[in-house]
Amino acid sequence: MVLEYDVIIARYGELGIKSPRVRKRFEKKLVKNIKESFQCEVRVSQGRIFIFPEDYDDALVKLSNIFGIVSFSPAVTTVTDKTVLENVIDDYVNKLKLENLISKDLSFAIRCRRVGKHDFTSQELGAWAGGVVIRNVNAQVNLSNPDLEIFLEVRDDDTFVYHKKIKGQAGLPLGTQGRLIVLLSGGIDSPVAAYMMMKRGCQVTLLHFNNAPFTDDATLVKVQKIAKKLKEYSAGVKLDLKVVEYGNYLKACKKNAKKLTCVLCKNGMYHIAEKLAPQINAVGIVDGSSVGQVASQTLPNLLATRDGVNIPILSPLIGMDKVEIENIAKIIGTYDISILPASGCSAVPKYPETKADIERVKSAQDEIGVDSLIKDVLNSAKKMRY
């Protein structure tokens, strides 16, 4: 016999400190994202989201990936009446015993939260409920560091009983902060950058630069798999993957710019993304830059690569080291995909420029005819299935 829940209570965090008008709009979007993730009915009341799914197991998996939810709990609903509640708690504890979650050798605590007018305080109800548990299982009370916490959430005439608080993704509901273009490679960093901006409520379009013949087909396969993994965090919002052919641009850079190849490459990516942005209503660009990690990410080169770009370029990983970035990648599930075998970019010079001068970069751009090359790249843009 396992616990039979009839509702999932979801909680949000920073939505609660928004103005009433903004909070209502964000709640509405969060509810929409939940409903588009799995079949359910949803009710919002007093800072809580009550979810009634058709498939509880599927709902618990999907809720873990929805931005805007801080935590959630599968719960049993009853009425706020001590006679009825005593039977419900007894039944709940009996099922916890069968799952070996409580016994006379394990300690417990009752955590009571109350909203509305009642003839008892939260502390009084908690003490009473603790007595019910002790009569049933003779477990020890430990309010500081219990083996098990049982929660009673009283809301007017309804009381909810649960013992789990499952951690959510937190952040803001996806789709509340506009759209961004993410420069997505097959590496570790850019998928994490995409995830972090999605967590801040931004809808993203993924843009991959196919560097063939300087990279192999395995890179494209990795990019498709990464997009599929990121899609798991995109409930309620469409996630597109676009690809442009960048090989000819790189050939011109490698032939004429030598040491400046990486700087011109990154600058070209920004300008191409900037030109694509109005077509998809994007308001900025995202990349996985981290200061000093590779040649194109020294401070002088960051300045040179972004020269002439007139929309925001956001680098959420800018102050992180590789270990921090890899840890996030492992948590969100992109790390194992990013480290799949693939050739690196063979266009990288043996001694890449680390202190690019903007005037030298502009001169090199004129020499290779960058405007014509960018136009050809833009014409190659296509949506890729994943």
N, C-alpha and C positions, 0 to 999 in steps of 0.2 A: 504493500500500500504506500503510495507516494502522495505528497501534498497536492491537493487540487486547488489551483488558484482560479480566481474569476476576474482579476483585473491586474494591470501593471501600472504602478505609480511612477511617473517620470518627473524628475526635478530639473530645473534650469538654474543657472547661476547669474551671470551679469545681465541677463534680460530683465531681472527683477529690479535693477537700479535705473533702468531707462525711464523716460517720461511716459505717462500713461498712453499717449498716442503711439509712440515708437514701440513700446512694449506690446501693445495690442497687435501692431503690424508684424512684429517679429514672432509673436505667438502664433499668429495665423499662418505664417510661412513655415514655422516649425511643424505645426499640425499637418499642413499639406505635405511636407517632406515625409512625415511618418506614414501618412495614409498611402503615399505612392511607393513606399518601401514594402509594405505588406498589407494584407486585408485586415481591416480593423475598424472599430468605431472609436471615436476620441471625444473626450469631454475635458474642458479646461475650467478649473475652479480654484480660486484663491492661491495662485502660484503653483499649482500642481496640474499635471496632465494625466488624466485617467484614460488608459488604453485598454480596449476590450478586443483582443485579436482572435482570429479564427484558429490560428495555429500558434500556441504559446512558445514552443521550442524555436520555431522560425522567427518569431517576434523578438525573442531574447537575443538571438544572434544579430539580427538586423539593427536593433536599437543600439547595440554596442558601437555601431559605425556611423551614427547620425549626429552631426555637429549641432551643438546647442543644448544637448542633454548632459548634465553633470553626473547624474546617477539615476538608477531606476530599480524598482523592487517588485517582483511578483507577490501579490497579496491576496488575502482572503477577506471578503467583505461581510460585515454583520451589522446589527443595529446597536445603537448606544444604549444598551440595557444590561445591567450587571448579570441578571439571571441568564440571559441568552449568551452574553459574552463569556461567562464562566464555562459554559458547555463548549463554545468555540475554542477557547484557550486550551481546555482539556484535550479536545480532539487534535488541535494543532500540536501540542506537546507529545501526544501519543505517536503522531507521525514523525516528529523529530526524533523520538526514541528509536523508531524503526530504521531511521537513516543514520543512527549512531551519532547524532549531533548533540544530544543531551543525555545525561545519566547522573546517578548520585555521585559519580567521580568527577564530573565536570561542573564548572561554575557557570553562572548565567547572570544577566542583568536585564531588567525591563526598562526600555526607553520609551517614555510616553510624551506625546505632543498633542496639544488640544486646541481646537479652534471652535469658538461659539460659546454659548452660555450653558453651563451645567451645574449641578449641585455638588460637584467635587472638583478638586484641583488636579492638575497633571500628576503632582507628587502623590496625592492620595490614591489616584487610580493605579499608578505604578506600584505602590506598596501592596494594594489589594491584589493586583494581577500576579505579583511575585508570590503572594501567599497561595494562590491557585496552583502555580507551577510547583511550589515546594510540596504541597499536599499530593501532587501527582507523582513526582519523581524524586523528591527529597534531595534536590541538588542544592549546592551552596551558592549564596548570593555574593557576587563580587562586582561592585559598581565601577571599580577602577580599571581592571584588566580581566574581563570575563572571557571564558572560552566561547560563550555564545551570547549574542544580544537578541532579544525579542522586542520588536517595535510595535507599539500601539499608536496609531494615528487617528485621533478622534476629530471628526469634522461634523459638527452639529449632530444630526441623528444617525450618522454612519460612522462606523469604526472599522479600521483596516488593520489587519494583523499580518506581520511579515518578519523575516529574520535575515534577509539578504539586502545589501545595498551594492548593486553592481555598478562599477565605474563606467561612465560614458566618455565620449570624446570631448565634452565641454565646448568652449568656443561660442561662436554665433551661428544661427541657422544659415545653412548654405543658400546663397541666392539673395541675401539681404544687402550685400555691399557692392554690387556691380560685377562686371566681367573683366578678367585679365587674360593676357596671352602668356603662357608658360613656355620658355625655351626648354624643351625636353630632350635630353640625350639618353643614351642607354646606361649612363653611369649611376652612381649612388646619390649624388647631391640634388640634382634637379627634381626627381620625384619627391624628395623630402620638402623642397621649397614649394612645390605644388600643393602638397598636403597641408603645409603650414598656412598658406594663404586661403585654402579651402576652409580651414578651421576658423579663420577670421571672417567667414561668411561670403567669401568671394567665389563666384562661378568662374571656372577656368576653361580655356580652350588650349589644348596641348599642341605645340608646334615643334615638329622634328625636322632637322636639316639633314637630309640624306647625303653624306659626304662621299658616296661611291664615286670613283674607284678607290678612294683613300680609306674606306671602311668596307667591311664585308656584310653579307646579308644577315648574319647573326645579330648584328646591331639592330636592324629593323625588327627582327623577331622579338628581341628583348623589349624594344619600345612598345610594341603591341601588347606584350604581357604586362608591362608596367601600367599602361593605360587601363587594361582590364582590372588590375588590382586597385588603382585609384578610383575606378568606377564604383567599387564597393563602398566608398565614402561619399558618393554623389547622389544619394537618395533625393528624389524630387527635382533634380536639376540635370539637364543634358550635359554630357561630357564628350566633346568632339576631339578627335585627333587629326591634325592636318600635317601633311608632309610636303616639303619642297625639295627640289633637286639642287644640290649645292656643289656638286663636283666640279663643274666648269668654273665657278667662281673661285674655288680653292686652287684649281690649276693655274689661273691667272695670278693669284697671290703668290703661289709657290715659285712661279717662273720669274716674276718681276720684283716681288717685295722681299724675298729671302727671309731675313730675321724677323721682319714685321708680319709674317704670314698669320700668326695667331691673333695679333692685334686687329689686322684687317678683317680676318674671319669673324671675330666677335662683333666688331663694329657693323659689319654687313648684316649679321643676324638681327641686331637691334633695329637697324633701319628697315629691314624687310618686315619685321614684326610691327614696327610703327606704321608701315603702309597698309598692312593687313588689318590693323586694329579698327579703323572706321567701318570696315565691311562686316564686322561681327559685333559692333558696339562695345569694343573693349576700351578701357580707359587707362591701361598701363601694361607694362611688361614685367615678367618675373623670371629671374634666373637663379642658379644655385651657387653664385659667387661667394667665396669666403676669402677674406683678405690674406694674400700671400700663399694660397694653397697651390696654385699653378702660375705659369709665367704671365698669363693674361690677367691675373688677379692681383698683381702688385698695385700699389696705390697709383703710380704714374700711368700704368696701363689701364686701370679702371677708368681713369679720367679720359684717356685717349680713346678707349673703345666706345665710350658713351658720347663722344663729341658729336654735336649736331642732332641728337635725338631730342625731340620736343614733347615727349610724353613721359610720365614717371617710369623709372626702372626700379623695381623693388627687389631687394636681395635679402630675404628673411634669414639666410644662414651667414650673413656677412661677418659676424663676430664669433662663430662657432669653429671648433677644431674638428678634425676628421672623425675622431672617436665619438664626439657628441652627435655628429650627423649620422654616423653608422648606427648608433644606438637607436635613434628615432626610426631609421630605415628598417631595422630589425623588428621594432614594435609594430610598425604599420604594414609589414609584409613585403616591402619592395627590395630589401637587401639581397635576399637569395636570388632574385631575378637579376638584379644589377650586376652581380658577380659571375653570371653565366659566361662561359668563354665567348669571346668576340675579339676581333682585331682592333687595336687602338687606331687612332687616326695617323696615317703614315705621312700626312702633309706637314706635321709638326717639324720644324727645323731642328738641327742638332743643337744649336745654341740660340734659342728664341730670345727676342728682345724683351727685357724686363723694365726698361726705363724709356718707354716710347715718348718721343716729342711730337706734339700735335701737328706742328707744321710739316714734319717729315711724313707723318701719316697722311696728311692731306695731299702732299706731293705724290706719294705712292698711289693714292686713290685716283688721282688724275692720270697717272701713268698707265694704270690697268683699265681705265674707262669704267669706273665702278658703277656709274648710273645705268649704263647699258646692261652690265652684268646683273645688277639688282632687278632690272625690268624682266630679264629672262627668267630669273629665279621665281619672281612673283607669278609669271605666267605658268609655271610648272606646279603651282600649289594645287593640292587635291586632298580630299577627305579620305582617310584610311580607316578601314574596318578593323575592329579588334575583338 
